[in-house]
Amino acid sequence: MGIVRQLQHWLGGSGPRIRVSDFVPSDHYLRLFADTFSWAEMVEAVERSMARRFPISTRVLLALELLKAELSCSDEQICSRLRTDFALMYACGIQDVQADVHQAHFVLPEVLCRFRSRLDDALMEELLQIQATAALDAGLVSPEHLVVDTYASEQGSQRVTDATTLYKAKKSRRNSTKRR
């Protein structure tokens, strides 16, 4: 029952086929987010690392894991949202869907949890390297101006971080050279 339930959407949807990209505007933030990743390389790295394949596409699981943090969702929320959100479907690489109102989830939260448990530090480092290389190649970032804030904080937070300390030091140095 478990694997059939997980694959039910792809095995036999009863409604009409819908092209997902037709419903997601080209400037939608999830479409822009999804289009910046080197999905083929990242999926290949994950599949190399994991001996056992999951019943759901690695591309879908990887995208859900990345989007879960981006959208501040729990496993249940992101899996439920995947059922109706065309932008999320697009970001997960789903191109066509069958409209079936009886299907509760495309991906069960348990599958996403098992997938996450197999993402080790070495694999995460490889995925980060793939994405950093792709961003550099596309000219989206420059290594000269890249500052990584390892602590997430809200806008206007008074908490001191390495990034704010570095920023203030650079600003102070610029101001002192202007005065001379």
N, C-alpha and C positions, 0 to 999 in steps of 0.2 A: 504493500500500500504506500509506503513512504516515498519510494522513487517515482512511482506513477503520479502521486500527488504533486511532487516537485516538477515533473515534466508535463503535467496535464495541459498547461497553456500551449506548449509547442506541439504536443501530439494531436490534439483534436479540438481546437476552438470551434465553436459553432457559429460565430458571427462572421460578418464580412471582414476581409483583410483591409487593414488601414496602414498606409505608409506614414511612419512616425515623423520623418523629416518634413512632411507637408504641414505639420501642425506646430512646428517649432520655428519661430522667427530667427533669421540669421544673426540678429544682434542680441538674442536671449543669453543671459549670463551663463546658464548651464551649457548651452551650445558652444559658447566661446571657451568655457572651462574644458569641455570635452575635446575640443579641437586642438588644444595646446599639447596634449599628451602624445607620446610615442607609443601608442597602444600595442602595436605588433611586437615591438621589442620588449615591452613590459610584460605582456602575456607570455611571451616565449621564456623570459627569465623566471616567471612564477611557475610555469609548467615544467621547466628544467629542475627547479628546486623541489617540487612536490611530486613524489613517486605516484601517489594515487590521485587520479583525476576526480573532479566533483561532477555530479550529474547536471550541474548548471554550467554554462559557459564561464570560463576563467575571466574573460573580459567583463562580463556582467558583475561577477563577484568582486573583482578588483575595483571597478568603478564604484560600486556600492560602498565598498570600504572607504575609498577616498572621499566620496560625497557625503558619507555619514558625518564626518567631522566638519566638512565644509558647510553643511546645512544644519548642524547641531541636532541630529536626529538619533534616536535609539535604533537598535536593530529592527524592532517591530515597526517603528514609524517609517524608516526608509524602505522596508520591504512592502509595507502597505501603500506608501506613496508611489512605488514603482507600478502599481496596478493602474493608476489613473493619470499620472503626470507624464505627458509626452516629452517634455524637456528632459526629465530624468531618464526616460526610456532612450532618448537620443544619446544622452551622456553615457549610458551603459552599452551603447552600440547595437541596440535593438532597432532593426530597420523596419520590420513589418510585424503587426500583431493581429490576432483574431479577436474581434469583440465578443467577449463571453462574460456576461454579468455574474455568472455563478462562480467564477474563479476568484478566490480570496487573495492569493498572492502569486506572483511569478516566482519569487524566491522566498523560502521559509527562513525565518530568523535563525533557526537552529543551524542551517547550512552556512549562513554568513558567519556565525560564531565559530563553527568548525574550520572554516576557511581562514579566519583571522588567527586562530590558534596555531596555524601552520606557517604564518609569516614570521620568520625569525629575523634576527638583527642583520645577518649577512645578506639576506634577500632584500630587506628594506634599504640597506646601503646600496645595493646594486640598482634597485629601482630609482633611488634618489639620483644616482650617477647618470642613469639613462635619461631622466627628465632634465637634469642640469645640462647635460651635453646637448640635448635637443633644444633647450631654451637658448643656449649660447649660439648654436648653429643658426637658429632662426632670428638671432639678433634681438631677442626679447629681454635679455639681461646682459650686463657687462661685468666681468670679474673685478674690474677696478672700482665699481661703485656698489658692490653687493655687501650689505650688512644684514646678518641674520639675527633676529630677536628670538631667542629660544624660549622666552616666556610670553605666553599670550596674555595680553592685557587690554582692557577697554580704552577707547579714545579718552584722553584727558586724565589717565591714571597717574597718580603721583609716585607709583612704585619705581624704584631705581632698577634699571636693567643695564646689561652690557651695551646694548644699542643706544640707550639714552646717554649713558656716560661717554661713549665714543662720539656721539653727535655733539654733545656739549663741549667736549675737548676740541673737536675740529672747529666749532663755532668760536670758541674762545681764542684759539690760535689765529683764526682769520681776523678777528676783531683786533687782536694785539698787533698784527702785522700792518693793518690799515692805519693805525695810530702813528706808526713810525714814519 
